[in-house]
Amino acid sequence: MATRVLVVDDAAFMRHMLKNILVEMDCEIVAEAGDGEAAIEAYQTHKPDLVTLDLVMPKMGGLEALEKIRTLDGNAKVVVISAIDQRSSLMQAVKLGAVDYVVKPFDREGVTKAVNRALGTVGSPAQ
């Protein structure tokens, strides 16, 4: 059975790039969202196996969305995807329960490794 994924990023081209990588990994994209509020709604509606979550978004940022998703579901698997200049936010995301992170600009290998770690199929979280 395919891993069901919610892709969250305010940039449509980033969502498109992530979706292409995830589909190649045999994941099913159940929903996508462009802000934190829409991400929470989509999470509640679709109950995905995994969420890829940008940190800097309009309406509600990724850290707040992560906190709310983890409150809704303490077992939620979230991989944060953000720019390198957001390092302190990345560390905060891990403290809030993100299982891994990927730094933009990302490549296929980085996303694949983070998703596999998040799903428990390989290795341990990024250091």
PyMOL commands that set and color helices and strands:
alter all, ss='L'
color gray80, all
select helices_A, chain A and resi 12-24+36-46+62-72+84-95+108-118
alter helices_A, ss='H'
color red, helices_A
select strands_A, chain A and resi 4-8+28-33+50-54+78-83+100-104
alter strands_A, ss='S'
color yellow, strands_A
deselect
rebuild
show_as cartoon
